[in-house]
Amino acid sequence: MSYGLNLSWEAPPVSLIQFTACQPVSAFVSYIYTGVASNASASPYATVPTETAIEFMQAIVPDNWTVPNEAEAMLWYMSLAEGDYDYNFTQASDFALESCNATICPYLNWDGDADLSGIGMMISYYMAAVFVTVYYIVLAPEVCHALGGPSLSLPWRKKYNKFVAGFEESIQGFLDAMLLFTISMLVAAITRYGSVIMNPDKTYSLFNLLDCVFLSTFSIFPGFVLQSLSHELRRRRIRLFLWFLVLVFAITVDVLYNMEFLSIFTDINHLEKFASKEIEKVQAIWLIDCQSLSLLNALQVVLKVGHVFMIFNCSWWVYYVVASLGGRNYRHVFERREKFWRVWELVRLWLRLGNGLLCLGIMWTFLGLFTVYRHDVSVKSGGTDGDNEWTFGQVLALVTWIPVGIDLSVVYIYGAKEGLAGKMSRKYKVITRSQQDLVKDGVKYEQSPTEDKDRINEHLFENNRWPKPLEKSESWLDA
């Protein structure tokens, strides 16, 4: 069959049309999908730009056929679109999706998620991760020393104490800021999934549903690391309440993730509903032909590990809740079993350090894997995804952790006493506790390593009691 176009050029039969050039065919096919997705009421061929249509028609001419000029190609396209369009478009689509994966992906106008994975947000995540890592590297040796580890010589110890003081005195504020940041990330993820549930007829992005869960879960682990270094739970009721919100919101996000995201791959009814929307076909093409399935599977595996480890960490929260509500009433029962109590105190501290180290590794695994995934999406989308764009919120995210750096600098420059005094009104002043007071009050993990360790141990074990019971007003969680 051929088409007479009232021109000297004659169109080839449909049976001779060939698809060999990836670039023009991919551009044409992608415009069909994206155009229909954005305007379902328009005719598919009407969404294709004239230049793209002409290049497509010139590319599918058989090798032994004369290539039409622009006018002839456009007339042929219009005639073909009105006749055997669907048949030929199916052939073109199959060729583009099966043989031109790398070429069609940049034409799909894939939208990233600038609000959560934009450049500014990624810098903010890395700032938090680096700060947390430095805190662990600096403060973990101090905890080990409290357990009887080696100490630096006195000249080096004085310099080291000045350096460490900034980290010791700013960790509480850093932890509070980190918890609030985590809660905001989890609430944002819940809101996004809530919108999907409340508006089932509206379109949504699979990428956005995945990255909000992954990044909000990532934000939990810096808090776990800081909590492992923090001296018990200062501001314990507020801190316990913040952790309660984190755990509840995280479990909620996990449930929503399994209901709305994973069900697309496991529930045939959900999959058919997803694929029935024209706009979702673009995402389906991206998922099947562009997305690295190995990276996607790795993200889901790491996410499951993170959720399991998060639930495991609920145990220490329960421990502190019980201790806070009524644990002090039973403390003397355990203290009478001196051997058990000493072992438990040591084991508990080592568990905190070990838990912090594991959380540190999980944190960097999350961040590193997502960085690789984000880079893969950026490369395959041709740099057109929204992740490479700056937004107002990203600029604000960059200043989130600046106060942490300011606290570190102030304490290091002016000293811990003056640095902390600057945070209070002139009605109050900072008083340094003596080493004897620290030992007397049982604040054993904040003792200065410059003191004679043997003398301190003798004081701790005098009268065959260790540690010394606290007064009624001195909670073992206030240390």
Secondary structure, 3 states (H helix, E strand, C coil): CCCCCCCCCCCCCHHHCCCCCHHHHHHHHHHHHHHHHHCCCCCHHHHCCHHHHHHHHHHCCCCCCCCCCHHHHHHHHHHHHHCCHHHHHHHHHHHHHHHCHHHHHHHHCCCCCHHHHCHHHHHHHHHHHHHHHHHHHHHHHHHHHHCCCCCCCHHHHHHHHHHHHHHHHHHHHHHHHHHHHHHHHHHHHHHHHHHHHHCCCCCCCHHHHHHHHHHHHHCHHHHHHHHHHCCCCCCHHHHHHHHHHHHHHHHHHHHHHHHHCCHHHHCHHHHHHHHCCHHHHHHHHHHHHHCCHHHHHHHHHHHHHHHHHHHHCHHHHHHHHHHHHCHHHCHHHHHCCHHHHHHHHHHHHHHHHHHHHHHHHHHHHHHHHHHHHHHHHHHHCCCCCHHHCCCHHHHHHHCCCHHHHHHHHHHHHHCHHHHHHCCCCCCCCCCCCCHHHHHHCCCHHHCCCCCCHHHHHHHHHHHHCCCCCCCCCCCCCCC
